[in-house]
């Protein structure tokens, strides 16, 4: 995966951490839909701060990553000063790539 897409993954918001299971916080199942993940289909969302200062390592399935990225992309282009001036920023590019990825 390209570096821009990897950066985009860390921009995706997670569900409320208090609602996540241990399997979701350790990246065994999708943080959004709970689908089982295998290395081929999992998208690493990057280490994140978790409850009590413990790091979590969430991952998502391709479909959820694409859907969440598409939503964040839409919000971003409507609020980013550079993007509003028709000067796409690196975040926009990264989010667009994620939103356009095949779900695998």
Beta strands, then each sheet from edge to edge (+ up, - down):
strand 1: 42-44
strand 2: 48-49
strand 3: 55-56
strand 4: 59-61
sheet 1: 1+ 4-
sheet 2: 2+ 3-
end
